[in-house]
Amino acid sequence: MDVLAADAPVWHHAAADPVVGEALHLLHDDPAHPWTVAEPAARTGLSRAAFARRFSARVGEPPMTHVASRRIALAADPLGETDATVASIARQVGCADTFALGVAFKRIRGITPTRHRDHPPARHPTRLPPTDPRRPASNRSSRSGGTP
């Protein structure tokens, strides 16, 4: 299995399921849409209960929890990287207003959007750079398979 696939979020792997994959595409393509469980359930041909069970089993969280988490993840980058207002970011990700974004952000991330903007978390690479096979093994770290 390649490194990227192993590190992918659970929902990425769940996309292989035809029903859940279709629902994920719907939810991710339009995060600002006022989603309910009923809409992706109807579009995938399942009852709300059957859809919610299948989605939760494959993704690891209920559909509306996934939508909220996805919205907050989408809001985090522009909060830390742009001068866009919290209100405009809230609208872009489907929150009714700054208060709704603030409540959800605090519940999911443990800090307010403004605090996140003032003190964004340090970015860390998601994977190590590939090891150059031409470099002598003595210069490679033990993490990359070489000897110290």
Secondary structure as GFF3:
##gff-version 3
##sequence-region A 1 148
A	DSSP	alpha_helix	3	7	.	.	.	ID=ss1
A	DSSP	alpha_helix	10	14	.	.	.	ID=ss2
A	DSSP	alpha_helix	18	29	.	.	.	ID=ss3
A	DSSP	alpha_helix	38	44	.	.	.	ID=ss4
A	DSSP	alpha_helix	48	59	.	.	.	ID=ss5
A	DSSP	alpha_helix	63	81	.	.	.	ID=ss6
A	DSSP	alpha_helix	86	93	.	.	.	ID=ss7
A	DSSP	alpha_helix	98	109	.	.	.	ID=ss8
A	DSSP	alpha_helix	113	118	.	.	.	ID=ss9
A	DSSP	three_ten_helix	137	139	.	.	.	ID=ss10
A	DSSP	three_ten_helix	142	144	.	.	.	ID=ss11
###
